[in-house]
Amino acid sequence: MAIVDAFQGEGSAEDEKTEDITDQIDGDKTLFTALVNFKPNSLKVFRNGQREIKDRTFTITSAKTFSLPTAPSIGEYLLIDYIPF
């Protein structure tokens, strides 16, 4: 557990939530929505297990939405980690 805590940024492991938003993928959509508002600097986006880079491969568009430059294809996976606001 000490290793996890050493790498935590804002908040703690108990505060961070993970959401599987794969069901939002339709092959055309580039805007995705979390269940609740998140702290902007806490959002982590994982596309097929690869972490995306804020302001390069994803952009936060509101307190609970973000966009990708290209739409994920059906069959891809999309997960997000964040600290709720």
BALUM-652222 format. One line per 10 residues: number of its first residue (from 1); for each residue y, x, z of N, C-alpha, C, O. Coordinates in steps of 0.001 Angstrom, whole numbers. Example, Ala and Ser with C-alpha at 12.3 -4.5 7.8 and 13.67 -1.06 7.14 Angstrom:
2
1	-5690,13190,7800,-4500,12300,7800,-3300,13200,7800,-3319,14236,8465 ~ -2250,12850,7080,-1060,13670,7140,30,12900,7870,1138,13409,8039
//
This chain:
85
1	-1189,820,0,0,0,0,1248,861,0,2261,439,-559 ~ 1232,2023,586,2407,2888,627,2855,3286,-776,4055,3404,-1025 ~ 1925,3492,-1684,2283,3860,-3047,3060,2726,-3718,4064,2981,-4382 ~ 2618,1503,-3556,3321,362,-4137,4737,292,-3592,5688,140,-4359 ~ 4888,400,-2279,6204,318,-1657,7124,1438,-2115,8332,1227,-2224 ~ 6594,2613,-2383,7413,3744,-2812,8056,3493,-4169,9102,4068,-4469 ~ 7451,2648,-4991,7966,2403,-6330,8693,1080,-6475,9122,729,-7574 ~ 8840,342,-5389,9560,-926,-5449,11044,-665,-5620,11616,221,-4985 ~ 11653,-1449,-6483,13103,-1383,-6657,13724,-2369,-5702,13599,-2236,-4485 ~ 14385,-3346,-6247,15023,-4392,-5466,13957,-5319,-4902,13062,-5748,-5630
11	14043,-5634,-3606,13101,-6553,-2987,11834,-5842,-2565,11785,-4613,-2509 ~ 10809,-6624,-2269,9533,-6067,-1853,8424,-6704,-2666,8658,-7635,-3436 ~ 7217,-6195,-2489,6087,-6706,-3254,5874,-8193,-3002,5438,-8911,-3901 ~ 6176,-8671,-1790,5991,-10083,-1475,6999,-10956,-2214,6722,-12127,-2475 ~ 8160,-10409,-2555,9206,-11180,-3211,8956,-11334,-4709,9345,-12342,-5298 ~ 8324,-10368,-5316,8154,-10385,-6771,7106,-11415,-7186,6031,-11506,-6593 ~ 7444,-12185,-8214,6546,-13203,-8751,6078,-12775,-10137,6804,-12101,-10868 ~ 4870,-13171,-10486,4328,-12930,-11821,4050,-14277,-12466,3476,-15171,-11844 ~ 4464,-14411,-13717,4204,-15631,-14480,3549,-15267,-15798,3994,-14354,-16494 ~ 2509,-15972,-16131,1893,-15863,-17455,2538,-16944,-18312,2276,-18131,-18122
21	3380,-16532,-19253,4082,-17500,-20104,3531,-17500,-21534,4209,-17892,-22483 ~ 2294,-17053,-21652,1623,-17013,-22952,1622,-18381,-23627,1693,-18467,-24853 ~ 1542,-19453,-22834,1491,-20791,-23424,2794,-21189,-24122,2820,-22193,-24834 ~ 3870,-20428,-23937,5130,-20700,-24629,5153,-20113,-26052,6027,-20451,-26850 ~ 4200,-19243,-26359,4146,-18606,-27684,3668,-19613,-28721,2627,-20251,-28562 ~ 4462,-19741,-29800,4061,-20632,-30896,4111,-19940,-32265,3881,-20574,-33295 ~ 4412,-18642,-32265,4469,-17895,-33520,5865,-17806,-34122,6120,-16955,-34974 ~ 6775,-18682,-33682,8155,-18691,-34185,9194,-18448,-33091,10275,-17922,-33356 ~ 8865,-18824,-31894,9800,-18807,-30771,10142,-17385,-30324,9262,-16532,-30212 ~ 11430,-17141,-30070,11865,-15844,-29538,12560,-15991,-28189,12843,-14983,-27541
31	12845,-17224,-27740,13495,-17480,-26460,12455,-18032,-25490,11754,-18994,-25806 ~ 12356,-17422,-24311,11337,-17782,-23329,11986,-18079,-21978,13046,-17547,-21649 ~ 11321,-18944,-21205,11895,-19457,-19968,10966,-19243,-18782,9773,-19536,-18851 ~ 11532,-18727,-17687,10811,-18607,-16420,10871,-19947,-15692,11713,-20786,-16010 ~ 9990,-20151,-14723,9996,-21397,-13956,11245,-21540,-13091,11737,-22649,-12887 ~ 11757,-20421,-12584,12935,-20445,-11701,13909,-19350,-12125,13551,-18451,-12885 ~ 15142,-19431,-11629,16122,-18373,-11879,15631,-17070,-11264,14975,-17064,-10223 ~ 15963,-15963,-11932,15552,-14648,-11436,16768,-13739,-11310,17787,-13940,-11971 ~ 16640,-12734,-10446,17681,-11710,-10355,17615,-10895,-11645,16552,-10372,-11980 ~ 18720,-10773,-12373,18702,-10148,-13700,18067,-8755,-13746,17308,-8458,-14668
41	18360,-7916,-12786,17815,-6557,-12821,16360,-6484,-12393,15760,-5409,-12409 ~ 15790,-7617,-12010,14397,-7602,-11557,13410,-7988,-12656,12209,-7769,-12496 ~ 13877,-8554,-13762,12960,-9052,-14790,12238,-7909,-15505,12854,-6957,-15984 ~ 10909,-8040,-15560,10060,-7124,-16327,9243,-7990,-17280,8635,-8979,-16869 ~ 9235,-7615,-18537,8525,-8370,-19565,7379,-7502,-20088,7567,-6326,-20398 ~ 6193,-8100,-20181,5015,-7402,-20677,4442,-8173,-21857,4017,-9320,-21719 ~ 4437,-7531,-23012,3887,-8136,-24233,2585,-7417,-24548,2582,-6229,-24868 ~ 1479,-8146,-24456,148,-7561,-24661,-96,-6365,-23746,-748,-5397,-24138 ~ 431,-6440,-22529,224,-5380,-21546,1215,-4236,-21624,1248,-3385,-20735 ~ 2017,-4200,-22667,3013,-3144,-22826,4345,-3613,-22257,4831,-4687,-22611
51	4933,-2811,-21379,6213,-3200,-20787,7330,-3058,-21816,7454,-2032,-22484 ~ 8131,-4098,-21928,9286,-4109,-22825,10478,-3457,-22133,10486,-3323,-20909 ~ 11482,-3051,-22902,12644,-2339,-22372,13863,-3248,-22455,14243,-3704,-23533 ~ 14476,-3505,-21284,15644,-4387,-21216,16754,-3864,-22124,17044,-2668,-22151 ~ 17366,-4783,-22864,18464,-4524,-23798,18045,-3730,-25027,18888,-3402,-25862 ~ 16762,-3414,-25153,16247,-2777,-26366,15176,-3648,-27010,15235,-3943,-28204 ~ 14197,-4055,-26207,13131,-4891,-26761,13104,-6282,-26141,12254,-7097,-26500 ~ 14017,-6568,-25218,14259,-7931,-24761,15662,-8010,-24191,16218,-7014,-23729 ~ 16232,-9217,-24229,17591,-9445,-23748,17594,-10650,-22826,17049,-11699,-23171 ~ 18195,-10512,-21670,18348,-11648,-20758,19462,-12524,-21308,20558,-12039,-21590
61	19182,-13822,-21462,20147,-14734,-22066,20730,-15743,-21080,21770,-16342,-21353 ~ 20073,-15939,-19938,20596,-16804,-18878,19879,-16463,-17584,19102,-15510,-17533 ~ 20137,-17235,-16540,19537,-16961,-15234,18026,-17174,-15205,17362,-16749,-14260 ~ 17472,-17831,-16235,16019,-18003,-16276,15412,-17875,-17671,14256,-18240,-17882 ~ 16201,-17350,-18636,15673,-17169,-19991,15917,-15752,-20504,16818,-15049,-20047 ~ 15092,-15359,-21462,15263,-14074,-22141,14787,-14242,-23575,14054,-15179,-23892 ~ 15210,-13327,-24437,14778,-13387,-25837,14159,-12066,-26265,14463,-11001,-25727 ~ 13292,-12177,-27239,12665,-11023,-27879,13211,-10945,-29303,13544,-11980,-29881 ~ 13312,-9751,-29885,13845,-9642,-31253,12915,-10230,-32314,13375,-10659,-33372 ~ 11623,-10252,-32036,10655,-10860,-32968,9732,-11779,-32177,9419,-11515,-31016
71	9312,-12836,-32807,8436,-13802,-32151,7027,-13233,-31985,6467,-12681,-32932 ~ 6458,-13363,-30802,5057,-12978,-30641,4165,-13922,-31455,4470,-15104,-31608 ~ 3090,-13392,-31957,2130,-14191,-32727,1196,-14945,-31784,944,-14515,-30658 ~ 694,-16068,-32263,-325,-16782,-31494,-1497,-15833,-31288,-1945,-15178,-32229 ~ -1988,-15759,-30069,-3060,-14821,-29729,-2561,-13631,-28933,-3352,-12917,-28316 ~ -1228,-13409,-28944,-655,-12365,-28104,-491,-12905,-26685,-603,-14108,-26447 ~ -224,-11998,-25750,-30,-12353,-24349,1378,-11995,-23930,1929,-10995,-24389 ~ 1976,-12812,-23051,3316,-12565,-22546,3346,-12884,-21050,3138,-14025,-20638 ~ 3609,-11854,-20254,3720,-12020,-18811,5060,-11481,-18353,5608,-10559,-18957 ~ 5589,-12058,-17283,6841,-11590,-16702,6682,-11418,-15203,5973,-12179,-14544
81	7347,-10414,-14682,7492,-10197,-13242,8974,-10291,-12931,9804,-9820,-13709 ~ 9312,-10893,-11803,10713,-11000,-11421,10835,-11357,-9947,9874,-11789,-9310 ~ 12029,-11167,-9425,12365,-11599,-8073,13205,-12868,-8212,14274,-12836,-8822 ~ 12735,-13985,-7653,13514,-15231,-7759,14866,-15100,-7087,15031,-14380,-6102 ~ 15822,-15814,-7644,17178,-15840,-7095,17241,-16810,-5953,18299,-16984,-5348
//
